[in-house]
Amino acid sequence: MSWDKNTRNCSELDKTIELLKELKIPYKVKVLGTVIGHGNNDDYALSDKHEIRRLDYNDKVILEQMRRNDDCDFDDLIISLKFEKSKVPKKWKIEVRN
């Protein structure tokens, strides 16, 4: 554990969902799994769990992913990546190391 490491949620998924609701565009959200934070603030929260999700709407898919950084002075990030439905990766890892 590092005193400087945190888990930061940089995903645009929640903002996209709010916009889709406002525009009345149908969508589906699926939880792909759960990851746990490994930083000082995460430990302070005792159990900092983050759901990693998939959002489907129109012909688009947004996938979230936890990007772990082994360096104790850099934060772990939850990011989102947008794909055309026809180009979504067949296999998706919810957690990867930089």
Backbone torsions as a table, in degrees:
resi	resn	phi	psi	omega
1	MET	NA	141.7	176.9
2	SER	-112.5	148.5	176.7
3	TRP	-78.0	-12.8	-177.8
4	ASP	-106.0	-9.0	-174.2
5	LYS	-87.7	139.0	176.8
6	ASN	-139.1	168.2	170.5
7	THR	-105.7	122.2	-179.4
8	ARG	-112.1	130.9	177.6
9	ASN	-93.7	105.8	-179.6
10	CYS	-105.4	12.8	-177.4
11	SER	-71.0	144.6	177.1
12	GLU	-97.1	7.6	-173.6
13	LEU	-61.9	-46.8	-178.1
14	ASP	-62.9	-41.3	178.1
15	LYS	-63.6	-39.9	179.1
16	THR	-65.0	-41.9	179.0
17	ILE	-61.5	-44.1	179.0
18	GLU	-60.9	-41.2	178.9
19	LEU	-65.5	-42.8	179.0
20	LEU	-62.2	-38.9	176.9
21	LYS	-62.2	-47.4	-179.8
22	GLU	-59.8	-39.2	-177.9
23	LEU	-86.9	-1.1	-179.9
24	LYS	57.4	40.4	176.6
25	ILE	-95.4	126.3	-179.7
26	PRO	-65.5	145.3	-179.8
27	TYR	-152.8	163.8	175.4
28	LYS	-132.4	137.6	176.3
29	VAL	-118.3	132.7	178.9
30	LYS	-127.4	133.8	175.6
31	VAL	-82.3	122.4	-179.9
32	LEU	-87.0	-25.5	-178.9
33	GLY	167.2	-175.4	-178.8
34	THR	-128.2	138.9	174.1
35	VAL	-120.7	158.6	-178.3
36	ILE	-118.5	134.7	178.5
37	GLY	-67.6	147.7	-178.4
38	HIS	-123.7	40.8	-178.1
39	GLY	-125.8	178.7	-178.9
40	ASN	-58.2	-51.6	-179.7
41	ASN	-66.7	-30.4	177.9
42	ASP	-66.8	-44.9	179.2
43	ASP	-65.1	-37.0	179.9
44	TYR	-60.7	-35.0	179.0
45	ALA	-76.9	-0.4	178.9
46	LEU	70.9	-45.4	-178.4
47	SER	-148.9	85.9	-176.7
48	ASP	-93.5	87.6	-179.6
49	LYS	-96.9	141.6	-179.6
50	HIS	-127.8	127.0	174.7
51	GLU	-79.4	135.7	174.9
52	ILE	-103.8	125.4	-168.4
53	ARG	-123.6	167.7	173.8
54	ARG	-126.3	133.1	178.5
55	LEU	-118.0	124.5	176.5
56	ASP	-112.4	130.6	173.7
57	TYR	-157.3	146.2	-177.3
58	ASN	44.5	-125.7	178.4
59	ASP	-107.4	25.5	-177.2
60	LYS	-118.5	154.8	174.4
61	VAL	-137.3	133.8	173.0
62	ILE	-115.5	125.6	178.9
63	LEU	-114.2	136.5	175.2
64	GLU	-95.2	158.2	179.8
65	GLN	-155.7	140.7	173.6
66	MET	-89.5	121.6	175.6
67	ARG	-103.0	105.8	179.8
68	ARG	-84.5	142.5	175.1
69	ASN	-120.0	122.3	-177.2
70	ASP	-69.8	-19.7	178.5
71	ASP	-71.7	125.1	-174.6
72	CYS	-68.6	-11.6	179.9
73	ASP	-99.0	1.9	178.6
74	PHE	-116.0	140.5	-178.3
75	ASP	-72.4	154.1	167.8
76	ASP	-86.3	143.7	-174.8
77	LEU	-122.5	139.5	168.3
78	ILE	-102.0	120.1	-176.3
79	ILE	-118.8	168.7	174.1
80	SER	-129.2	142.1	179.0
81	LEU	-126.6	136.3	-175.9
82	LYS	-104.2	136.4	-179.0
83	PHE	-133.1	154.0	164.0
84	GLU	-71.1	145.0	-178.2
85	LYS	-55.5	-35.4	-178.6
86	SER	-72.8	-12.4	-176.3
87	LYS	-116.1	14.9	179.2
88	VAL	-68.3	132.5	178.3
89	PRO	-58.0	140.6	179.3
90	LYS	-64.7	-40.3	178.1
91	LYS	-115.6	134.9	-178.6
92	TRP	-130.9	125.2	176.1
93	LYS	-92.4	127.3	-179.3
94	ILE	-77.4	-13.6	-179.2
95	GLU	-142.6	127.3	177.5
96	VAL	-133.9	158.3	177.2
97	ARG	-104.0	137.2	176.6
98	ASN	-77.9	NA	NA
